[in-house]
Amino acid sequence: MLVDSVYAADSSTSSIFWNTLNLWEFLLLIISVFILFASIATILFILRGWVLVILSWWKDDKIKPAINTIRYAFFWLVVMVATIFLFPIFWRILWIDVQRYAEPKAIFSKIEEIWTKIFWIKSSTTTIDNIDSIQDEDFINSL
């Protein structure tokens, strides 16, 4: 035989987009990516609106488009947040069990996973869960 052994790929180096996903995990990934980009776009539109307000010098003909930009950005932010929290309720009404994939906790954890993979962020050892276990010496040494 030409090849004696086969080695499995290390799962820590695999991308979130190339893993084998089932339908519900793929749906969760699509929803999470959409919410991530929509929230970034909303923040950028709010900032753009405030820059337009500042540069308008409070002239009525220039301030109306700026206020409308901010108003529409906040409207779509409310729609996005409502969708995140109403989506699981809608599926529960239809008696479809998508609790693991449609609840906000799963969506936000997937967004966090995508964010850490995009920016190569390593998870820190100090989290809110184990903050009580930090000794005083560790805290002083970290300063």
N, C-alpha and C positions, 0 to 999 in steps of 0.2 A: 504494500500500500504506500501511496505517496505521502500521505499525511498521517502521522501517528496519533495525534491527539487534537482535540478541539477545545479551546478555552472560551469561557463565557465572557461577555463584555461586562465591564464594571458599570454598575448602575449609577454611580455618582457622576460619571462623565457624560451620561446621556442627556439629551435635550428634552425639554418638556414637550416639544412639538413632534418629536420622532418616536416617542414611546408608543407601544400598542395601546390604543384607547378603545374602550367600548363606546357605544352611542351616548350614554348619559355622561361619561367623563368628557367626551368631545363637546357635548352641549354645555357642560360647566366651563370648559376652556373657552368656548366661543363667547359665552355670557361674560365671563371674567375679563377677557380681552376687550370686549365692547365697552364694559363699564369702566375699565381702566382708561381707555382712550377718550371716552366721553367725559369722564371727570377731569382729565387733563385739558381737554378742549374747553370745558366749562370754565375752569380756572383762568385759562388764557383769554377767553372772551370777557370775563369779568374784569381782568386787568386791562384789557384793551379799552373797555368802556370807561374805566376810571381815568385812563390816560387821555381819552377823548374829552372827558369832562374837564380835566385839568387844562388841556390845551384850548378849550373852547372859550375861555375867559368869560364864562357865564352869558354868552350871547345866545338868544333864543333859537336862532336858526341853526346853530352848531350844537347846542346842548341836547336837542330832541333826539338825534340819532344816537348820541352817547347813552342817554337814559334808556332808550329802547333796547340798545345792545345789552345793557346790564339787566333790564327787566326780562328779556328773553332768555338770557343765560340763567338767571335764577329760576325762571319757569321750568326750563329743561332740567335743571338740577333737582327740582322738586319732583318732576315726572320720573327721573331716573331713580331717585331714592324710593319713591312710592312703588315703582316697578320691582325693585329688589325685595321689598318687604311684602308686596301683594302677590307676587308670583307663586310662592309656596301655598298661600291661602287658596288661590285659584285652582291649583292642582289638587289640593285636599278636597275641595268641593266636588271635583270630578272623580274622586276616589282613585286617584293615581298616586302611588307612593313614590315620590321623588325626594323624600326628606334629605337624604345624604347629599344630593346634588343641587337642590334648588333652594336650600335654606341660606340665609345671609351669611351665616358663619362659614359655610363651605365656599361661598363665592369670595368672601374676603380673605380666607386662607389661601385660595387659589391665586387671587390677585397678589398677595404677599409673596407667594412662591414665584410667580412670574416676575415680580419686581426684583427679587433677590437674584434671579437668574439673569435678568437683563443687565443689572449693574454689578454683578459678581460680589454681592454682599455676603459675608460670612455671618452666620448666626452667632450672636454674642452669648457668653455663658451666663450673664446676669440678666434675668428676666423678672417679670413681676411675680412669677410663681415662686422663685427661689430667693427673693430679695431678703427674706427674714433670715436665711441661712448664712448671710455674709457676716463675718466677724468684724469687730472694730478695727483690728490690725489690718485686715484686707482693705477696709475703707480708707484708712490713713495712708497705707502704702500706695493706693491708687491715686491719691492726690499728689 
